[in-house]
Amino acid sequence: MTFHVVTLFPGAFDSYLGESILKRAIEDKKVKVKLYNPRDFAEDKWDRIDRKAYGGGPGMVIQAAPVARAIEKAVKAAKGRGTKKPHIKIVFFSPSGVQFDTSYAKSAAKKYDHIIFVCGRYEGIDARVKKMFKMEDVSVGPYVLTGGELPAMVMIDCIARQVEGVLGSFDSREEERVASPDVYTRPEIVAYKGKKYRVPKILLSGNHAEIEKWRGGQK
């Protein structure tokens, strides 16, 4: 699985991709993440890619051409030189798009070899880009964010979990087993400000059937 991200701020991905499970998955070549900055495809000698919106309004709009060239390069990289035709999906982030969830992540992991994320900023990207490429509007939640970088990271994290080998064992995926939102570890009793907080007795019983039932009831 290869994730391609079109973003004006590629540095925003450094810390998250450089830690923990995703870092290991990239090092182990279970997933790849490639970044494309529209500024690198700007015709302006100052690498300027934003202009005022037609019709007026506050803020600036990202020009279509530099973004289109970045997407084109991502598509070309995805197709590669192999004889096998890859399955490619392009995602455009929008609050009004299809709601992203675990089911979406599972489906995407099975269907596609490459997913291209187009991250907007400022007042957004010139809408003509969506007419140049077949893409899907996707939302990660009922709210508006400053840019598409966080949604891209959310989707990369969630979809990567569905790639075999990323978590070591598929049993590690909470969505595939009975899991409680509350978890406990040693010591059995934690003292804090004069009070003692104990692990639920059922978890100490050794009765796995009852423990699974308890976990199911905690959702």
C-alpha positions as CSV (number, residue, x, y, z in Angstrom):
1,M,0.0,0.0,0.0
2,T,1.4,3.4,-1.0
3,F,0.0,6.7,0.2
4,H,0.6,9.7,-1.9
5,V,0.0,13.1,-0.3
6,V,-0.3,16.4,-2.2
7,T,0.3,19.1,0.4
8,L,1.8,22.6,0.8
9,F,3.2,21.5,4.1
10,P,5.0,18.2,3.8
11,G,7.0,18.9,7.0
12,A,3.7,18.5,8.9
13,F,4.0,14.7,8.4
14,D,7.5,14.3,9.8
15,S,6.8,13.7,13.4
16,Y,3.8,11.4,13.0
17,L,5.3,9.2,10.3
18,G,8.6,9.2,12.2
19,E,7.2,7.5,15.3
20,S,5.9,4.2,16.6
21,I,3.9,1.8,14.4
22,L,3.8,3.8,11.2
23,K,7.6,4.4,11.3
24,R,8.1,0.7,11.7
25,A,5.7,-0.1,8.9
26,I,7.5,2.2,6.6
27,E,10.9,0.8,7.6
28,D,9.6,-2.7,7.1
29,K,8.2,-1.7,3.7
30,K,4.7,-2.7,4.6
31,V,3.5,0.8,3.5
32,K,5.0,3.7,1.7
33,V,4.3,7.5,2.0
34,K,5.2,9.9,-0.8
35,L,4.8,13.7,-0.5
36,Y,4.2,16.2,-3.3
37,N,4.4,19.9,-2.8
38,P,2.4,22.0,-5.4
39,R,4.9,24.8,-4.9
40,D,7.4,22.6,-6.8
41,F,5.1,22.7,-9.8
42,A,4.4,26.5,-9.7
43,E,5.1,28.6,-12.8
44,D,5.6,31.7,-10.7
45,K,9.3,32.3,-10.1
46,W,8.5,33.0,-6.5
47,D,6.7,29.6,-6.2
48,R,3.4,31.4,-5.5
49,I,0.4,29.2,-5.8
50,D,-2.4,31.2,-4.2
51,R,-4.5,33.9,-5.6
52,K,-7.6,35.9,-4.6
53,A,-11.0,34.2,-5.2
54,Y,-13.2,35.2,-8.2
55,G,-16.3,36.8,-6.8
56,G,-14.5,38.2,-3.8
57,G,-14.4,37.0,-0.3
58,P,-11.7,36.7,2.4
59,G,-8.6,34.5,2.1
60,M,-6.7,33.0,-0.8
61,V,-7.4,30.1,-3.1
62,I,-4.8,27.6,-4.2
63,Q,-4.4,27.6,-8.0
64,A,-5.6,24.5,-9.9
65,A,-2.6,24.0,-12.2
66,P,0.2,23.4,-9.6
67,V,-2.1,21.0,-7.7
68,A,-3.0,19.2,-11.0
69,R,0.6,18.8,-11.9
70,A,1.4,17.4,-8.4
71,I,-1.5,14.9,-8.7
72,E,-0.4,13.9,-12.2
73,K,3.1,13.1,-10.9
74,A,1.6,11.1,-8.1
75,V,-0.6,9.1,-10.5
76,K,2.4,8.5,-12.8
77,A,4.4,7.3,-9.8
78,A,1.6,5.0,-8.8
79,K,1.4,3.5,-12.3
80,G,5.1,2.9,-12.4
81,R,6.6,0.8,-15.2
82,G,5.0,-2.5,-14.3
83,T,2.7,-4.5,-16.6
84,K,0.1,-4.9,-13.9
85,K,-2.4,-2.1,-13.8
86,P,-2.5,-0.7,-10.2
87,H,-5.8,0.2,-8.4
88,I,-5.6,4.0,-7.6
89,K,-7.9,6.2,-5.6
90,I,-7.8,9.9,-5.3
91,V,-9.3,11.5,-2.2
92,F,-10.3,15.2,-1.9
93,F,-11.0,16.4,1.6
94,S,-14.3,18.1,2.1
95,P,-16.6,18.6,5.2
96,S,-19.5,17.6,3.0
97,G,-17.8,14.4,1.7
98,V,-18.4,10.7,2.4
99,Q,-17.9,10.0,6.1
100,F,-14.7,8.1,6.7
101,D,-14.9,5.3,9.2
102,T,-13.3,1.8,9.8
103,S,-15.5,0.2,7.2
104,Y,-14.2,2.7,4.6
105,A,-10.6,1.9,5.7
106,K,-11.1,-1.8,5.4
107,S,-12.6,-1.5,1.9
108,A,-9.9,0.9,0.7
109,A,-7.1,-1.4,2.0
110,K,-8.6,-4.3,0.0
111,K,-9.4,-2.4,-3.2
112,Y,-6.5,-0.1,-3.8
113,D,-2.7,-0.3,-4.2
114,H,-2.3,3.5,-4.1
115,I,-4.3,6.2,-2.5
116,I,-3.7,9.9,-3.3
117,F,-4.7,12.5,-0.8
118,V,-5.2,16.1,-1.9
119,C,-4.8,18.4,1.0
120,G,-6.3,21.9,0.8
121,R,-5.4,25.0,2.7
122,Y,-6.5,28.6,3.1
123,E,-9.9,29.0,1.4
124,G,-9.4,25.8,-0.5
125,I,-8.3,24.5,-3.9
126,D,-9.7,25.8,-7.2
127,A,-12.6,23.5,-7.8
128,R,-11.6,22.8,-11.4
129,V,-9.1,20.3,-10.1
130,K,-12.0,18.0,-9.3
131,K,-13.0,18.1,-12.9
132,M,-9.6,17.1,-14.1
133,F,-9.3,13.9,-12.1
134,K,-11.8,11.3,-10.9
135,M,-11.7,11.7,-7.1
136,E,-14.0,11.3,-4.1
137,D,-14.9,13.9,-1.5
138,V,-14.2,12.5,1.9
139,S,-14.8,13.9,5.4
140,V,-13.2,12.7,8.6
141,G,-15.8,14.4,10.8
142,P,-18.5,17.0,11.1
143,Y,-16.1,19.9,11.6
144,V,-13.8,22.2,9.6
145,L,-10.0,22.0,10.0
146,T,-7.3,24.4,8.9
147,G,-6.1,22.0,6.2
148,G,-6.2,18.5,4.8
149,E,-3.0,17.3,6.5
150,L,-4.6,16.0,9.7
151,P,-7.4,14.2,7.8
152,A,-4.7,12.6,5.6
153,M,-2.8,11.4,8.7
154,V,-6.0,10.0,10.2
155,M,-6.8,8.1,7.0
156,I,-3.2,6.8,6.6
157,D,-3.2,5.6,10.2
158,C,-6.5,3.9,10.0
159,I,-6.0,2.3,6.6
160,A,-2.5,1.2,7.3
161,R,-3.8,-0.8,10.3
162,Q,-5.7,-2.9,7.8
163,V,-2.5,-3.8,5.9
164,E,-1.2,-7.2,6.9
165,G,2.0,-7.1,8.9
166,V,1.6,-3.4,10.0
167,L,0.4,-4.3,13.5
168,G,2.4,-7.6,13.7
169,S,-0.8,-9.5,14.3
170,F,-4.4,-8.8,13.0
171,D,-5.5,-9.8,16.6
172,S,-4.1,-6.4,17.7
173,R,-6.9,-4.6,15.9
174,E,-9.5,-3.6,18.5
175,E,-12.2,-3.6,15.8
176,E,-11.7,-7.3,15.1
177,R,-12.1,-8.5,18.7
178,V,-14.2,-7.9,21.8
179,A,-12.5,-4.9,23.4
180,S,-13.5,-2.6,26.2
181,P,-12.9,1.1,26.1
182,D,-11.4,0.7,29.6
183,V,-8.2,-1.2,30.1
184,Y,-6.1,-1.9,33.2
185,T,-2.6,-3.0,34.1
186,R,-0.4,-3.5,37.1
187,P,-0.4,-2.7,40.0
188,E,-3.7,-4.1,41.1
189,I,-4.3,-1.1,43.4
190,V,-3.3,2.5,42.6
191,A,-3.3,4.9,45.5
192,Y,-3.9,8.6,44.7
193,K,-4.7,11.5,47.1
194,G,-5.8,9.2,49.8
195,K,-8.0,7.0,47.7
196,K,-7.4,3.5,46.4
197,Y,-8.4,2.6,42.8
198,R,-8.7,-1.1,42.1
199,V,-8.8,-3.3,39.0
200,P,-12.3,-4.8,38.5
201,K,-12.5,-8.1,40.2
202,I,-13.7,-9.9,37.0
203,L,-10.4,-9.2,35.3
204,L,-8.6,-11.0,38.1
205,S,-10.9,-14.0,38.1
206,G,-9.2,-16.0,35.3
207,N,-12.6,-16.8,33.9
208,H,-12.1,-15.8,30.2
209,A,-15.7,-16.4,29.2
210,E,-16.9,-14.0,31.8
211,I,-14.2,-11.5,31.1
212,E,-15.2,-11.4,27.4
213,K,-18.8,-10.9,28.4
214,W,-17.7,-8.0,30.7
215,R,-15.7,-6.4,27.9
216,G,-18.6,-6.7,25.5
217,G,-20.9,-4.9,28.1
218,Q,-18.5,-2.0,28.5
219,K,-19.0,-0.6,25.0
